[in-house]
Each structure stands twice: as structure tokens, then as C-alpha cells.
């Protein structure tokens, strides 16, 4: 579904990505793990058209991907950004409507809105509430719901558990599983490597702008170097 080939991105004199190549097949959950500053968010922003690569290519379903974010959304890729970035002064309902701004199929939009409310009952309860008054976890749910309203086939998720309490982190990963069951393919960037590898089919490890490991998520999780560097106490507790 998605192919990234030899992608280089530089800004402010920093070479953030240095020849990154990866693929995401239809129906997969693929995760990218790595430390802060490894280039994970840069990679998603380059795919989404928010950053312009200095070289390399991105293709979606065998066709070169546009560099315009609105056309990338129209092509079928949606992005749940790091930090949620909800429209704080708009209601929950209006935020979700913004996700469907490129669509004109009113019946399908209404059906997707019902689906989002079924997936996130809290959003239904707070439909008229300003997004800025929601808790961090609720804002993350709203950002996910807004992405689903684009009706995209591939969902890019950037640090969905960042800054959330442990109980909410568990909820977010359960929701990722539910979104996958809706037929969505997911490319997940996540610092919580333990949770990300548990939910993913395949994984890439990104270090200093380069892919240094790739494989089945279960194999990456069992790799001693990965366990020592990224899984920490959780992997040791789990044996």
C-alpha cells in the first residue's frame, strides 16, 4: 500500500532522515520505534506532505504521492498528529466535521460520524463541548475520530499515548485495535515500544535518521538489543 524509498529530509541544517526505506502492506499495523529525536515524527510529516524531502520517493498504491497535504488526504491517507492539535475553540462535533471537509457524500459522512461516536462514546457525550475543555485522553480520542472522518484507508498515528496516564494508554491501544478491525491499515509511531510491538504485525527501529532493524514485531520485541534499549522494565517484568 505504502512504499518509502531512500527518503532524505533535512531542515535547519539537520539531516533528520538519512535514506529511510520502508513499506506498509494493506491490512497491516506497522510500528516505528526509536528514541526522541530519531526522526519518527519527521518521517510521518514527510509522508503527509508537511515536510519536503530533499530526495527519495513516497508512493501509495503504486503511484507517486502528491506533496500537497490536502491531496494526500484525498488519496486516502489520514494523519493523527503528535500533540493532538485539535481545534480548541470549536466543538467536538465541529472538529469531527473538519475531518470530512473534503467529502461531499452526506449519507456516508453521517454513517461515519455514528461509527466514530460508537467507538468513542465520550465524544458523543461531549459533542457540543469545546474541544479545548476536554482532557488529554479525550482530545486524543477526538484526534483519532477526526482522522477516521476523512475515510482514509491508511492511518498515520504519531505518538498517540504521549503524556497520557497508564490506564488511558491501555485504552488508546485498545482503540487502535478497534480501528484496525474497521479495515484500516495503520502506520504507528510510538515511544511506548512495549505496547506498540504488542499490537503491530511488523516493526522498524529508527536511530538517528536511519532504519537499523526491521522484521516481525514479535521478533523485534525478542531482540536483546531492542529489549535493553527500548523495552526496559516492562520487558524484564514480562520475562
C-alpha positions in Angstrom: 0.0 0.0 0.0 2.7 2.5 1.0 6.3 2.5 -0.2 9.0 4.8 1.1 12.3 4.7 -0.8 15.6 6.2 0.2 14.0 9.2 1.9 16.2 12.1 3.0 14.9 15.1 4.9 16.9 18.0 6.2 15.9 21.2 7.9 17.7 23.9 9.9 21.0 22.3 8.9 20.0 19.0 10.5 19.8 15.8 8.5 16.7 14.3 10.1 16.2 11.3 7.8 19.1 9.6 6.0 17.9 7.2 3.4 14.9 5.7 5.0 13.1 2.9 3.2 10.0 1.0 4.4 6.8 -0.5 3.3 3.3 -0.9 4.7 1.1 -3.6 3.2 -2.7 -3.4 3.1 -4.3 -4.6 6.4 -1.2 -4.3 8.5 -0.3 -2.5 11.6 3.3 -1.4 11.2 5.1 0.4 14.0 8.2 2.6 14.0 10.0 2.7 17.4 13.0 4.8 18.4 14.3 7.3 20.9 13.4 11.0 21.0 15.0 12.8 18.0 15.4 9.6 15.9 13.3 11.1 13.1 10.0 9.3 13.7 7.7 12.3 13.5 9.7 13.7 10.7 9.1 10.6 8.7 5.3 10.8 9.1 5.3 14.5 8.3 7.2 13.8 5.1 4.7 11.2 4.1 1.8 13.6 4.8 3.4 16.4 2.8 4.1 18.7 5.8 7.9 18.4 5.1 9.5 18.3 1.7 12.1 15.6 1.3 15.5 16.6 -0.2 15.5 13.3 -2.1 13.8 9.9 -2.2 10.2 8.9 -3.0 6.9 8.0 -1.4 4.3 6.1 -3.3 0.8 5.0 -2.4 -0.9 2.1 -4.1 1.9 2.1 -6.8 1.6 5.8 -7.6 3.8 8.7 -6.6 2.3 10.6 -3.7 1.4 14.2 -4.1 3.4 16.7 -1.9 0.2 18.6 -1.0 -1.4 17.5 2.3 -4.9 18.1 1.1 -4.4 15.9 -2.0 -2.7 13.2 0.2 -5.8 13.1 2.4 -7.9 12.8 -0.8 -5.7 9.9 -1.9 -6.7 8.0 1.3 -4.0 8.8 3.9 -5.0 10.5 7.2 -2.7 11.7 10.0 -3.3 11.7 13.8 -0.6 14.3 14.7 1.6 14.3 17.8 0.1 16.6 20.4 -3.4 16.0 19.1 -3.7 19.5 17.6 -7.5 19.7 18.0 -9.3 23.0 17.2 -9.6 24.1 20.8 -12.3 26.8 20.2 -14.5 24.5 18.1 -16.9 21.9 19.5 -16.2 18.2 19.4 -18.8 17.9 16.6 -17.2 20.7 14.6 -13.8 19.1 15.0 -15.1 15.8 13.6 -16.8 17.7 10.7 -13.4 19.2 9.8 -12.1 15.7 9.3 -14.7 15.3 6.5 -14.1 18.7 4.8 -13.0 17.1 1.5 -16.0 14.8 1.4 -19.5 15.5 -0.1 -21.2 12.2 0.5 -23.5 13.3 3.3 -25.1 9.9 3.9 -21.7 8.3 4.2 -20.4 11.1 6.4 -23.3 10.7 8.8 -22.7 6.9 8.9 -19.0 7.5 9.7 -20.0 10.0 12.4 -22.2 7.4 14.1 -19.3 4.9 13.8 -16.9 7.4 15.5 -19.4 8.0 18.3 -19.9 4.3 18.8 -16.1 3.9 19.0 -15.7 6.9 21.3 -18.8 7.2 23.4 -17.2 10.0 25.4 -17.1 12.2 22.3 -20.8 11.6 21.7 -21.5 12.8 25.3 -19.4 15.9 24.7 -20.4 16.6 21.1 -21.4 20.3 21.9 -18.5 20.9 24.2 -15.4 22.9 23.2 -12.5 20.7 22.3 -10.1 22.8 24.4 -12.0 21.8 27.6 -11.5 18.1 27.1 -9.0 16.1 29.0 -5.8 14.9 27.3 -7.2 11.4 26.7 -10.4 12.8 25.3 -8.5 15.1 23.0 -6.5 12.1 21.7 -9.8 10.3 21.0 -11.0 13.3 19.2 -7.9 13.5 17.0 -8.3 9.8 16.2 -12.0 10.3 15.4 -11.3 13.3 13.2 -8.8 11.2 11.2 -11.4 8.5 10.7 -13.9 11.1 9.4 -11.6 11.5 6.4 -12.5 7.9 5.4 -8.8 7.3 4.7 -7.5 3.8 4.1 -4.1 4.3 5.8 -4.0 6.0 9.2 -0.7 7.5 10.3 -0.6 7.8 14.1 2.1 9.9 15.8 2.7 9.2 19.5 -1.0 8.5 20.4 -0.1 7.6 24.0 2.2 10.6 24.7 1.5 12.3 28.0 -1.4 10.0 29.0 -1.9 8.2 32.3 -1.2 4.4 32.2 -4.9 3.5 32.2 -5.6 5.8 29.3 -2.6 4.4 27.4 -4.2 0.9 27.6 -7.5 2.4 26.3 -5.7 4.1 23.4 -4.1 0.9 22.3 -7.4 -1.0 22.6 -8.9 1.7 20.3 -6.1 1.2 17.8 -7.1 -2.4 17.7 -10.7 -1.5 17.1 -9.7 1.0 14.3 -7.7 -1.9 12.7 -10.9 -4.1 12.9 -12.7 -1.4 10.9 -10.5 -2.3 8.0 -7.9 0.5 8.4 -4.2 0.0 7.7 -2.1 1.7 10.4 1.5 3.1 10.5 2.2 3.8 14.1 5.0 5.9 15.6 5.2 5.3 19.3 7.7 5.8 22.1 5.9 3.1 24.2 7.7 0.3 22.3 6.3 -2.4 24.6 2.7 -1.6 23.7 3.4 -0.8 20.0 5.2 -4.1 19.4 2.4 -6.0 21.1 -0.2 -4.6 18.7 1.8 -4.5 15.5 2.4 -7.0 12.7 5.8 -5.7 11.7 8.2 -3.1 13.1 11.1 -0.8 12.1 13.7 0.6 14.6 14.8 4.1 13.7 18.0 5.5 15.1 19.5 8.9 14.2 17.5 9.1 11.0 18.3 5.6 9.8 16.4 2.3 9.9 18.7 -0.1 11.8 16.3 -3.1 12.3 13.2 -4.4 10.7 11.1 -7.5 10.9 8.1 -9.1 12.5 7.0 -7.2 15.6 7.4 -10.3 17.8 11.0 -10.9 16.5 11.9 -7.2 17.2 10.4 -7.4 20.7 12.5 -10.5 21.4 15.7 -8.9 20.1 18.0 -8.4 23.2 19.4 -5.1 21.9 15.8 -3.8 21.4 14.7 -5.0 24.8 17.7 -3.3 26.5 17.3 0.0 24.6 13.5 0.4 24.3 11.5 -2.0 26.4 13.2 -1.5 29.7 11.5 -2.6 32.9 8.3 -3.8 31.2 10.1 -6.4 29.1 12.1 -7.6 32.1 8.9 -7.9 34.1 7.3 -9.9 31.3 10.3 -12.3 31.2 
